[in-house]
Amino acid sequence: MLLVKNEFGQVLETKLAQDLSVLAIEHTVVKAKVSLYGGQVLSWHPDGEKEVFWLSKDSLFEQGKAIRGGIPLCWPWFGAHPNDNAHTAGNHGFARMQQWQVVSIDISEQGVEVTLSWQGEAMNELWPNACQLKQVLFFGRLFKQTLQMTNLGDADAYYTGALHSYFRVSAPAEIKIAALGQADYYDKLTEQLCKPQVFKNGVGPVDRIYHSNKDLSLVDYAWGRTLELKSQNTKQWVFWNPGVEAANKMADVHPNGEQEFVCLEAATTEMQLLPAGVSKTITQEISIVNHG
């Protein structure tokens, strides 16, 4: 179904699976895809560039299942909820498994801006508040994502969250993110807080929460490109690759898929206050530099 069209491009709504829809963006400078299930970016492919985000060929496009790849939204908690003693609430909250609505689509010469929203209440006993999420996505030569979180309830709430980007790479062994070597980090695999260490490569298993929100450069030597990342109002960068053994146990990661991506996530992993009636935003911006 055609939603918007002008001389610069068009946006179609098509089926991702039986009951899941995707926005297919076709523009003179970019192609992209966004799943309305989860409000999840699946693809950003500027003209003349390689695809930026990784999406598993075995991802489960089903209600109640998270989509493996793109940019899942981890909200209103990242990882396991700290008060989930029974381990029944699941990882990464509920936002990535909700149906989002299209608010607006604007096609300009520079690219396409899509605004999506979701609203709900009493989604989980650990987060009973009424809330609204709004996401503004810009696809062009530059990619920008802003998530606005609003507490619609009468009681204060607390959240953690992340923009869980899966970046497509030539190989984890071929990448470097030098600035991460300057930050303290928590190693989730050893459960230890570590002093800065030189960042060697992205080969898994690795799962680290870096205590820095500085701008980063994800250098891919084999592909000759650098992804420049900026974030606003987040406090950490999370770096993750499951490694071969763990990936082989994941039903939604295709064979050798872990050799095609690294996750670098703009995140806030410590509880933040979201007062009643208040909105807050987190943002990431990504650009591409080619080395020639």
N, C-alpha and C positions, 0 to 999 in steps of 0.2 A: 504494500500500500504506500503510495507516494504521499509524504507529509508536507514537504517544502521543496520548491525548486526555483532557481533563478539562473542568470547567465554564468554564475561561478560554480554552481554545483547543485546537488540534491540530497535529500535524506529520505530513505525508505524505511518502513517498518516491515520486517519479514519474520518468519518463524525460525527460532533457534532450535526448538524441539517441539513436541506435541502441544504443550501449553505454555511455552516460553517464547518471548519475542525479543528481537534485537533491532537496534537502529543501525542501518547501513549507510555510512556517510561517504559520498563520492564528490570530490571537489577537485578543482584544477591543480591544487598543490598538495592534496592529502587524501588518503582513504583511511577510514576508521570504522570500528564497530563498538557498540555499547549494548550490553544486555540490560533489559528493563528488570529482569529478575536479578536482584542484588544491586541494581544501579551500577553495574560493574563494567568498566572499560575492558574490552577484550583485545583491541588492536589499535595501533597508531602507526601509520605507514606513510610518511611524507614522500612525495614524488622524488624518485632518484635515490632513495635511501633504502636500507634494509629495514624490515619490520623491527620495531623497538620492543614490543612486549611478547612474551612467550605464552602460548596457550597449549595445554596438553591435548594431544589427539585422543586421549582416553578420558577426558573430562566428563563428569556425569552431569548432563543438562537435565536435572530433575528437581522438582519441588522438594524442599527439605534437605537438599544436598548442596554443598558449596561448589562453585565452579573453580577448577584448578587452573589458574593462570590469569593473565591480565592484571587488574588491580582490584582484588577483593577489598571490601571495606571492613576493617576490624573495629566494631563499635557495638555497644558501649563498653566492651572490655576487650583487652588484648590478651591472647593466650587464655589460660584458665582464670575464671573469676576468683579472687582471693578468698571469698566467703563460700565458695562452692565445695563444701567439705564432702558432699556425697558424689561429686563428679557427675552431676546430671545436667548441668547447664550448657556444657559443650564449650569448645574453644572459640574465641574471637567474636562472641556476641551474636546478635540476631539480624543486624542490618543487611548482611550479605545474602540473606535468604528471604528477603521481602520483595514484593512487587512494587516497583517504583513507577511514578507517573511522569509523563512529559509535561513540563510547564511551558517551555518555549524553545524555539529553534531559530537561530539567526545565522544566515549565510552572508558573509561579506567577501571581499576580494582576498582578504588575508586568511580566511578559514571559516570554520563552523563552530558556533557556541551553542551548547545544549544545556538546558537547565532541567534538572529532575528533582522530584521531591517524594518523600514518604512520611507518613504520619501514623502513629499508633499509641497505645497505652497498655499498661499491665501485660507487657510482652513476656515477662519473666518475674518470678517472685524476688529475684535478686535485683531487678530493675523495674519496679512497678509504675514508674512515673509516666505521665503522658509526654510525648516528645514529637518533634518534627525534625527531619533531616532535609536539607536542600543541598544539591550538588550542582556546581557550575563547571562545565568541562569545555575547554577550548582546544580545538584540533586545527593546527596549521603547521607551519615550519617549526613552531614552538608548541609545546603541550602544557596546559595549565589546568589544575584541578583544585577546586575549593569545596570543602565540606563545611556547611553551616549546621551547627547543632543547637536546637532550641528546647529548653525545658518548659513545656506547657503546663506543668503541674503546679501545685501550691507548695510543694516541699522541695527543698534542695536535693540535688542529685550529684553523684560522682561518676566519672567516666575515665577510662583509658581507651586508647585506640591507635590505629595505624592505617596508612595508605599502603597496602601490602603489594608493592610493585614487583612483578616477575619480569626481569629484563632478559631478553633474548641475547645470547652471546655466542661467539665462535666456539668457546669452551671455557669452563671455569678456570682452567689452568692458564689461560691466555689473558686474564684480566688483572687489573690492579686499581686500588682506590687508596692512593697514598695518604690522604688526609685522615683516614681511619687509623693510621699508625700513630697518630698524635693524641689519641683519646683513650681514657680509661674505659674498660668494658666489662660487662658481666657475661661470663661464659655459661650459657644455659646447659651445656653438656656436662661440664665439670662442677657446676654450681659454685663457681669461684669468681670473685672480683679481681680483675687483672689490670696491671699497669700497662701503659702503651707499649705495643710491640709492632715492629715493621710488618705491614700488610704484604704478604708474599703473593697470594693468589686466592681464587675463590673455590678451590676444590673442597668438597664436603667429605665427611659430615662437619658442618660448622653452623653454629647458632649463637650469635653474639648480639648483645645490646650495647651499643657504643654510646657513651654519655657525651654526646656532642650533637649540635644542630647546625654546624658549619656547612657551607656550600661544599659539594663533593664533585669529583671528576671520576667517572667510571671509565677507565681506559681499556679498550679492547685492542690488543696489539695485532692479532691476526686479521681483524677486520679493518684496522686502520681508522677506527672511530672512537670518539670520546662522548659520553653522555654527561652533560653538565646538569647537576641537580641542585635545586634550592628549595628550602622549606621555610614556612612561617608558622609560628605558634605551636610547633612540636619541639620536644626536648631531646629526643634520641634518634639515632639511625639504627635499625635492626638489619643485620646481615645474616642470610640463611641460605644454605644449600644442604639437602638431606644426605647427600652421598649415595653411593651405589646400593649398599645393603638396605638402608631405610627406604629408598625409592622403590626398590624391587618389591617391597611389602605394601606399597600404595597402589590400590586398584585403579586410581585415576591419574597415574603418571605413566605415560607410554614408555616402552623399553628404551633405555638409554636417555630418557628425557632429562634426567638430572645433569647430563653433560651439555645441555643446551641453554641453561638459564642460571642466573643468580637472583636472589631476592634482596632488594635494598629498599627498606621501608622507612618513610618518614613517620615517626611514632612518638607517642607519649605513653610510657609504660607504667607511670606512677599515677595514682588516683588524683584527678583534677576536679575541683568544685565547679558544678554547673548550677548556679542558683535558680530558684523558681522564677520563671518569666524571663530568663536571660538567654541570649544567643552567644555562641562562641564559634570561631572558625579555625580550621587548619588548612594549609595550602601547600601544594608542591608544584614546581615548575621545572620542566625538562627541555633541554635543547641539545642539538647534535652538532658536533665539530668533527669534520673529516680531516684526516691527516694527509690524504693524497698518496 
